[in-house]
């Protein structure tokens, strides 16, 4: 309850009713939980397989990825594979995602 109290207190005074404050808190918590869970799952997979880097991960998954991409069903993901420059920057991905969530909340609530 202490963590929820601190978070709700940070939202207090923004003109939101208590229901909206709790909804915002839940939304941000859900984003953070999801992002951290995905990163932990990747770390655990790498540890279980003995892979020490994301290069090891990509090398191990390359045959499956090549097959799936060759089907033509994933053109946008293919573009990501070939064009993305921040695949190995989890901090940037997390912060960009969180900023998007917060910007969406701000727009929705008019704050």
Secondary structure, DSSP 8 states (H G I E B T S, - for coil): -HHHHHHHHHHTTSS--HHHHHHHHHHHHHHHHHHHHHHHHHHHHHHHHT--SHHHHHHHHHHHHHHHHHTTS-HHHHHHHHH-S-TT-HHHHHHHHHHHHHHHHHHHHT-
